[in-house]
Amino acid sequence: MKPSNRVRACGPLRALWSALALLAAPALADVDPLAEKAEQFRSALVERHLSPEGLVLYRIDLDRLPQMLETGRYPRQADTPMFTGIWAATSCLRARLVRGPEREEALHDAGRALAGLELLMGVTGHRGLLARLVRRAYAPQGAEEARQKWYPGGPGYEDYRWRGEVSVDQYASGLLPAVWECRELFPERSRELVTGFADHLLEHDLEITDADGARTRFGDLSPRAGYGWNSIAQLTAYATFALAAKLGTNPAYARERDRLRDERRVVARSRTTNLRIGATTNPSNDLMAWSLFRVLVPLTRETRDPALADLRHATHVAWFRVRNDGNPLFAGLFCQLEPGACDRAALDQARELLARFPLDKRGRGPDPAVARLPRRLLPGRKWRPLARDPVPIELRATDSYEWKASPYRVDGTGAPSTQYTGLDYLSAYWVLRAADSAAR
């Protein structure tokens, strides 16, 4: 019996369907199983952790938050510029990787975060100087304010008071990555932020100087920093002038950049920055180093700066130091900066860690199972005990930003009512997305 016309027609239709399925397969394979968690963290951050001015309130008490927002007495926290800058950098990076309504959402997030940084710089009344935290002038004062440096808001910001003693990490891990990632999407605002800081350093002999005229405690960014050995502080000054020279018009920025590189050799000293002693280092210093590499390696490539060779060497040395820590932010940054040397297994491990990253960022101590993990013989910083291997992410005590905390920690406490942003997940997730794009 001859096949019917309907049966004969099915052959071409099946072939067409198979071809369409093959074309669609890469798109289906590219669906990111971590994206839904990223959206949940973003929604929680926007709904709970942003002040009306765009400041990231990275550690909040959910029960007291409405009262804090109503009174303008924002939570006590010293790293507001860093978290606000990381949020700006993450949002601008996201805006470059996505399209359509999602891009518009990312641009809106970035714009609000930049407004927060602009407030933190403008409120001090001293160009380039960031406040650690601001509160409304009419907000009741707490006992902790008597023990800290607080100042009235500068011209145009009389409705605020601000906390001084800003330190280098607020610029290295916050402001500079924000300027770098947002420079093309928000060129004027990015330029003003970095040239303001560059002008401040030029005026104050490469020191962060508070409103009272004194250098802040961790504000020495000169070649003298740490008796000439603190290469992270020195590299922060170099990154500031290199970025200001790229975005600004004052020739003094390029002159200071070249002096620091050629005469004071601060970039050459960065080849061995943040050495580990007994396998222990300050995780916050690791975050600063990688934040600076994030800016400087592509910047020096773009400008053909002779510092590139030293910076690439420093990046590889830094990766050798942290590659066993399982830090997805650092793995993504290394693969983004050095795609030819990218460790694909490290990227796979990074994604697996983010898949297990707890969605609930409430304050809590370590899981009881941590007590059974093998310990190192030598303790870590401040004589704290450490696990022999990285503690599984789901067992660690909650931290405000996981990538500046030790992955080997076995201690820690927290109040269950305390809520953190999840910005650690978001920043690592979008850097990993960028690394995937760079590897293609």
N, C-alpha and C positions, 0 to 999 in steps of 0.2 A: 504494500500500500504506500502511495506517495505521501510525503509529509505535507500537511496543510500549509497554506500561506502564512498562517499565524505562527506555526512552529518555525518555518523558514525565517520569518522576520525576527525571531528571538535571537538568532545567532548574532547579527549585527548589533542588536540592542545590548546583548550581554557583553560584546566586545567593547562597545562604547562605555558601558557602566564600569567595566574593569579598568579601562583607561582613566576614567574620571576618578576612580578609587585610588589608582596609583598616584595621580596628580595630587589628590587630597591627603595622601598618607603622610608626607613630610609635615604638612600643617598640623595634622592631628598629633603627630609625634612631638611637635614643638610645644604642645599645650603644657604649661608649667604647673606641676602639682603643688608647688609652693606659693603660687600666686594668690590663692584664696586666703591663706594665712596672712600674707602681706596686706591684703585689703582689710582684714579684720584688725590688724595692728594699726593700720593707718586710720581707720574709722575711730578706734578707741583714742588714739592720740589727738585727733582733731576735736573730738567731742569732750575729752576730759582734761587734756594737758596743755591747751593753748590759752594764754591770756588774751584779752581783747586786743592787746598791742602786738600780738604775734610772738610772745615769749614762750619758750617750751618749759613748762613746769614739770620737770622730769620725775619728781618724787612728791606724791600727793597723798593726803588722807582723804579718802572718798567721802567720809562722813562730814568732814569739815570744809570740803572744797567750796560748796555754795557760799558759805560765810566768808571765806577768803576772797572769793571773786567779788562779793558784794562790798566788802570793806576795803579792798585794794591792798590787803596785807598778804602778799603772795608768800608761799611756803619758804622756809629758810633753806636756801641751797646756794652753793658757791660756784657751781659750774654752769650757770644759765647761758653765758655766751657760747660755751662749747656745744651744749645740746642744741641751742638755737641754730648755730652754724652748721652742725651735722645735719639737722633737718633741712636747712636751705640747700646744702650740697646734695643730699639724697633726693630732694624734690626736683632740683635742676637736672640731675643725672637721669631721673625717671622721665622727665619731660623730653629728653633727647632720645630716649629709647622707645617711646610709645607714640601713638597717633590718635587723632580724633578727640572725643570727649575726655578720654583718660589723660591726654596731654594737657588739655585746658585745666583739668583738675590739678595736675602736678604744677603747672605754672601758677595757679592760684595759691597752692600751698607754699611754693617758693617765695612768691611775693610777700606773703604774710610773714614768713621767717626772716626775710631781709628787712622788713619793717621792724621786727624785733631787734635785730642787730643795730639798725639805725637808731632806735631809741636808746639802746645800751651805750652807744657812742655819743649821741647827741646830748643825753641827760647830764653828762659829766661837765659840759661846758669847756672841755679841753680837747682840742682836735686829736683824734686818734686814740684817745683813752677810753677803754671800755669799763662800764660798771659790771660788777659781779652779779648784781641783783638790783631791781628797782621795786619800790612800793609807792603807793599813793601817799601824798603828803598828809592827808587827813586820816590815814590808817593808824590805829593804835600801835604804839611801840611795844615790842617785847623786851624781856630782860636781856636777850642775847645781843640786842643792838648796842647796849652799853659797853659790851666787850669787843665791838667791831668798829671799823671806820665807816661812818655814815655821813653823807653830805647832802645839802639841799640841792634840788635840781637847778641846772644852769639856765641861762636865758631861753625862754620859750618852753621850758620844762618845769616851771614853778610848781606844778601840781604833783611832782614826784620828789622822793628822796632816793638816794642811791648808795650802795655799799661799795667801798673802795677795795684796795689790795688785790687788784686783778693780777693774774700770774701768766707766765709764758704759755701754758697749755691751753688757755682760753683762745689765744691767737693761733697757735700751731695746729690744734686739733679742731678748732671751730671756725674762726674768721677766714683763714687762708684757704682751706678747702672750699668754703662757701663761695668765696670770690672766684676761685678757679673754675668750679663747676658752673657758676652762673654768669661768667664773664660775657658770653655771647648772647644769652637770653635777656640779661639785665645789664647792659654794658655801662651805663652811666652810674647806676647804683653800686655796681661792683667796683668801678674805678674810684669812686669817692671813698668807699670803705678802706681800700688798701692804700691809697695815696694819703689818706688821713693818718693811718698808722705809720707809714713811712715818714711823713712830716714830723710826727711826734718823736720818732727815734732820732731823726736828724737834729731836732731841737734839743734833745736831752741826752746826747752822747750815747745813743743806742741803749738807753735804759727806759723802762716803763716807769713813768713818774706820776705819782698820785696828785690829787688836788692840793695837798698840803706841801707839795714840792719835794717830798721824799720819794726815793726809789721804792717800788713795791718789793715785798719780801723775795719773790721769785721773778723779778723783773729785769735782771741784768742779761741783756742780749748781746753784749759787746764781746770782742775777742778776749776780754778779761774774765768772762763768765766761768765760775768754778775754777778760778786760778788758771784760766786758759784751757781747761779740759772739758768743759761742758759743751760738747759739740752740738747738742740738740738746741740749746739756747742760741748759739752762734748761727746755726743753720736756719733758725727761725728768722733772724734778722736778714740773712742772705735771701731767703725766699721772699721776704717782704719787699726788698729792694728790686729783686729780679722781676717780680710780678708787677710792682709799681712802674718799673721801667718799660715793661711791655704795654701796660694799659694807660699810663700817664704821659705827661709831656715835659715834666721837669727833668733837665739833664742831670741834676744832682743824684737822682735815683740810680742811673747807670754808673755814675762815677763811684758811688758808694758800693754798689754791687761788685764792680771790678776791683776796688780796693780790698774788700773783704776776701775776694777769691784769690787775687794775685799777690797782694802784700801780706795779708794776715792769714792766708791759706786756711780759712775756716772750712771750705768744702773738702779740701784734701784730708782734714782731720775727721771728717764725717765718715770716712771709709771704715772706721772701726767704732762708730758711734754706738753707745748703749751696750757695751760689752757685758756678758753674763759672767758672774763670779759664782762658782759652785752651782751652775745651772740656774741661778736666780738673778732676776733683774726686776726693775720696777715696771709692771705692766703698763702703767700710764705713760712711761717713757717710750715703750714699744709703740703705743698708739700715736704718740707725737711723731716718732720717726717715720712711721708709715704714712701719716697724714702729710708730712713734708715731702716724702718721695712721691706721693700722689700728685702733688703740685709741680715739684721741681723736675722730675724726669721728663714728662712730656713738654714742660715749658722750655727746658734747655735744648731738647731736640728741635722744638719749633724755632727757637731763636739762634740756634747753632752756637750755643754757649760752650766754651771749652771746659766748663765744669761737668759736662755730661759724663765723661769717662769715670770720674771719681764717684759721681752719683750712682751710676749703674753698678759700679763695684760695690758701693755701700748697700745698694738694694739687694744684691745677691748675697752679701754677707748677712744682712738682716734676715733674709729668707732662710738661709742655712740655720740661723739661730732659732727661728720660731716654727719651722716646718713641721716639727713633731708635736706642736701644741694643739693642732686641730682648729686653728682660728680661721673661720671662713672669710672674715673681712680681709685679713692679711693674704690669704691664699688668692682671693679674687683680685686684690690690688696687684700682687706680683704677676699674675697671669695677664692682667690688663696692661701692666707696664712692660713686661718682658714676654710677649706671647710666644716667642721662639723657644724660650726656656720653661714654658709653663708645664707644671706637673699636673697632668690630667687626673691622676689618681687623687691628688690633693683636692682638686675641684669636686670630684665625686664624693669624697669624704665630707667636704664642706656642705654639699647639698644634703647628704644623709644626716649631718648634724642639725641643719636647719629643719629637716623633716621631723626631728625629735625635739626641737626647741619648744619649751612649754608655752602654750598660748596664754596662760594665766600668769601675768607678771606681778603677782602680789608678793609682798615681803614674806619670806619664810626662810628658815634655816635649812641646812643640808638634810637630805634624806637619811634616815637611820642606816641605810645600807652603806653609806660612805664610811662609817666607822670600821667596816670590815675590809676596806681597801688597803693594800700594802702601802706603807709609808716610806718616804725617803729618810735616810739616816741623818742628813743635814737639814735643818729647818730653813724656811724662806725668810723674806724680809720681816723685820720686827720679831724674829724668832717664832714665826707661826709655823705649825706643822703643815707638811705638804704630802700629797699622794705621790706615789712613784710614777704613775701614768696620769694623763689627763682624766679628770673625773667626768663621767658621762653627763652631758648637758642637763638631762632631766633630773639628775641627783644633786646638782650644785645648789648652794644657797643663792637666792635671788640677788642680783646686783643691778644697780641703776643702769649700767652699760657694760655688758658682759665682756666686751673686747678690751676693756682697760682693767680687768680683774684677772687674777691668776686662775688658769684652768685647772690648777693642781690643788686649789684650796679645799680644805676639809672642814673648815669652821665657818662661822657666820651666823648672824641672828637677824630677825626681821619681825615687824609687826604685821599681822595678817591684814590689817586695814590699809596698809601702805600699798599704793599702786604705782608701778613704773610704766614707762611709755611703750616699750617694745621697739624703740628706735634702734636698738642694737640689731634686732632681726631685720628691720627694714633697710638699714644701711648696708648690711652684708648681702642681703638678697639682691639689691639693685646693683651693687658692685659685681656680684657674680653674673648677673645678666649682661653687664657691660663686658666682662671678661669673655663670656661666650661670643659676643659680637666681635670682639677683637680677634678671637681665635679662628673665626670663619674666613 
